[in-house]
Amino acid sequence: MSGDESTGRGPDLGGRPAVSGERADLLEALAKQRHFLRFPARDLTDEQARQRTTAGELCLGGLIKHVTEVERGWGGFILHGPSAMPDFTAMTEADWARRQDGFRLLPEETLAGVLADYADVARRTDELVATLPDLDAGWPLPKAPWFDSDARWSARRVLLHIVAETAQHAGHADIIRESLDGAKSMG
């Protein structure tokens, strides 16, 4: 992270003053979890990043790709509300099948490309955290079987969700990498 550790200020975002307080805390939490998601992909080939090493469908490249799409989608939600996201209740079986490609590193994709896309989305989210006028501003959640129909999330709640989602998948990434070649993020 490029923040000033002595002042506790967050990263400098393109010449704008560094953020402080709650926003700095959110940026620091995001940066830490993003690191733990990307770190297991270090020194891997594209083929290794595509490899499934557990009983599940997940691979390292697919996890990073998925978290990128999640963060991109929720960033759109913060700015534009539920219209920025699909109506999950109206998705067909074919729609769900296509969404599964978001968990795979496809043959035409590269780990470097997925990591670059993730870095771009992270930069845009960080800018959003730094410049959003009100973290309390919120929207009704998109239609989905896993959300209460009358639920609303503030920008703050969405950002906490992005941190949690990234942390959960960082743990998955660590397990996949250790299963791949014994490398660990910690220990």
C-alpha positions in Angstrom: 0.0 0.0 0.0 1.2 3.5 -0.7 -0.2 5.2 2.3 1.8 7.2 4.8 2.1 4.8 7.7 3.3 7.5 10.1 0.1 9.5 9.8 -2.3 6.7 9.2 -3.4 8.3 6.0 -4.6 6.2 3.1 -3.0 5.9 -0.3 -2.5 8.9 -2.5 -5.1 8.7 -5.3 -3.8 10.4 -8.3 -2.7 13.7 -6.9 -5.8 14.2 -4.7 -5.3 14.6 -1.0 -5.0 11.3 0.8 -8.1 10.3 2.7 -8.4 9.8 6.4 -10.7 8.3 9.0 -13.3 5.7 8.0 -12.4 6.0 4.3 -8.8 5.4 5.0 -9.8 2.3 7.1 -11.9 1.0 4.2 -9.1 1.5 1.7 -6.6 -0.2 4.0 -9.0 -3.2 4.5 -9.6 -3.5 0.8 -5.8 -3.3 0.0 -5.0 -5.9 2.5 -7.6 -8.4 1.3 -6.7 -7.7 -2.4 -3.1 -8.5 -1.6 -4.1 -11.8 0.0 -6.2 -12.7 -3.1 -3.4 -11.8 -5.6 -0.5 -13.3 -3.6 -1.3 -16.9 -4.2 -1.1 -16.3 -8.0 2.5 -15.2 -7.8 4.9 -16.8 -10.3 2.1 -19.0 -11.8 1.8 -19.8 -15.5 -1.6 -19.3 -17.2 -2.0 -23.1 -17.2 -1.4 -23.3 -13.4 -3.9 -20.4 -12.9 -6.5 -22.5 -14.8 -5.9 -25.6 -12.8 -8.5 -27.0 -10.4 -6.8 -28.4 -7.4 -9.8 -29.2 -5.1 -13.1 -31.0 -5.6 -14.7 -27.7 -6.5 -14.7 -25.8 -9.8 -12.6 -23.0 -8.6 -9.1 -22.1 -10.0 -6.9 -19.1 -9.0 -7.4 -17.2 -12.3 -11.2 -17.7 -12.0 -11.3 -16.5 -8.4 -9.5 -13.3 -9.3 -11.8 -12.9 -12.3 -14.9 -13.4 -10.2 -13.8 -11.0 -7.5 -13.1 -8.4 -10.2 -16.6 -8.8 -11.5 -18.1 -8.6 -8.0 -16.2 -5.4 -7.2 -17.1 -3.9 -10.6 -20.8 -4.7 -10.2 -21.0 -3.4 -6.6 -19.2 -0.2 -7.7 -21.8 0.3 -10.3 -24.5 -0.3 -7.7 -23.0 2.4 -5.5 -23.2 4.8 -8.4 -26.4 3.8 -10.2 -28.4 1.5 -7.9 -30.0 -1.9 -8.7 -30.2 -1.1 -12.4 -26.5 -1.6 -12.6 -26.9 -5.3 -11.7 -28.8 -8.2 -13.1 -32.3 -9.2 -11.9 -31.1 -12.6 -10.6 -34.7 -13.7 -10.1 -35.3 -13.5 -13.9 -32.1 -15.4 -15.0 -32.6 -18.5 -17.1 -30.6 -21.7 -16.7 -28.6 -20.6 -19.8 -27.8 -17.3 -18.0 -26.6 -19.1 -15.0 -24.4 -21.4 -17.1 -22.8 -18.4 -18.8 -22.1 -16.8 -15.4 -20.0 -19.9 -14.6 -17.4 -18.7 -17.1 -16.8 -15.9 -14.6 -15.2 -18.5 -12.3 -12.9 -19.9 -14.9 -9.8 -18.6 -16.6 -10.8 -19.3 -20.2 -8.3 -20.5 -22.8 -8.2 -17.0 -24.5 -7.6 -15.3 -21.1 -4.3 -14.8 -19.3 -3.5 -14.5 -15.6 -1.6 -11.2 -16.4 -4.8 -9.9 -18.2 -7.0 -10.9 -15.3 -4.7 -9.3 -12.8 -4.5 -6.1 -14.8 -8.3 -5.9 -15.0 -8.5 -6.4 -11.3 -6.0 -3.6 -10.7 -8.0 -1.3 -12.9 -11.3 -2.1 -11.0 -9.5 -1.7 -7.7 -8.2 1.7 -8.7 -11.7 2.8 -9.7 -13.2 1.5 -6.4 -10.5 3.3 -4.4 -11.3 6.5 -6.3 -15.0 6.0 -5.5 -14.2 5.5 -1.8 -12.2 8.7 -1.8 -14.7 10.9 -3.7 -18.1 9.6 -2.9 -20.0 12.4 -1.2 -21.9 10.3 1.3 -21.1 6.8 2.5 -24.7 6.6 4.0 -26.3 7.0 0.6 -28.0 3.8 -0.4 -30.2 1.9 -2.8 -32.7 -1.0 -2.7 -30.8 -4.2 -3.4 -31.1 -5.8 -6.8 -33.7 -8.6 -7.2 -32.1 -11.9 -6.0 -33.4 -14.9 -4.1 -30.7 -14.3 -1.4 -31.7 -10.7 -0.6 -34.8 -9.6 1.3 -37.1 -7.8 -1.1 -37.2 -4.6 0.9 -33.5 -4.5 1.9 -31.4 -1.4 1.2 -27.6 -1.1 1.4 -25.6 2.1 1.9 -22.4 2.6 0.1 -20.6 1.8 3.4 -22.4 -1.6 3.6 -21.5 -2.4 0.0 -17.9 -1.6 0.6 -17.9 -3.8 3.7 -19.4 -6.6 1.5 -16.6 -6.2 -1.1 -14.0 -6.5 1.7 -15.7 -9.6 3.0 -16.1 -11.2 -0.4 -12.5 -10.5 -1.2 -11.3 -12.0 2.1 -13.5 -15.1 1.7 -12.0 -15.7 -1.8 -8.5 -15.0 -0.6 -8.8 -17.9 1.7 -10.0 -20.1 -1.2 -7.1 -18.9 -3.3 -4.6 -19.9 -0.5 -6.1 -23.4 -0.3 -6.0 -23.8 -4.1 -2.4 -22.6 -4.3 -1.2 -24.9 -1.5 -3.0 -27.8 -3.2 -1.3 -26.9 -6.5 2.4 -26.8 -5.4 2.6 -26.5 -1.6 3.1 -22.7 -1.6 1.5 -20.8 1.3 0.6 -17.2 1.8 1.6 -17.4 5.5 3.6 -19.8 7.6 
